[in-house]
């Protein structure tokens, strides 16, 4: 069974309810999906077939570390199933300005 890492933060080390449903579905497809705390030292990256970025919801508090972690995933050859280029683009939320310039309505009261 191939291992898939669901990248998360410490707060959700046991995964969210949605992610638990995802692990069940992935198991039915022949994948062993396990949580991977993105900023935990000594991650077993060589043991996983891929990493899915899921609930790394504290990345904005440690953006430099998060970017370094993405770099490490790429240099170690681990398949990241969310495009790292998109993750980097999304990091500082400047993309919201880009979307607004293209006509997408952006409402600050909907932002968390």
C-alpha positions, 0 to 999 in steps of 0.5 A: 500500500502506497503511503500518502502524507496529508500535510497539516499543522500541530493543531490538527495533528489528528486530522480534521473530520473531512480529512478523516473521510479522505483517508477512508476514501484513499484507503479504499483506493489502495493508499495509506494516508497519514498526517504529516505535521509540516514543521515537525523535524525529522519527517519521514519524507522518503517513505511517502509517495506524495504529499497533499497540502491540507490543513497547514493553517499556521503557515502564515505565521512562519512563512519563511519556514513554510517556503523552506519546507516546500523547497525541501520537498521539491529538492528531495523529489517528494511529489507534492500533489498541490503545485508548489508554484501555486502554494508560493503564489497563494502565500502572501495573499497578493493574488487577491489584488491580481484577481481583483484586477482581472474583475473578480469581486473581492470582499474583505468581510469574507476574508478570515 
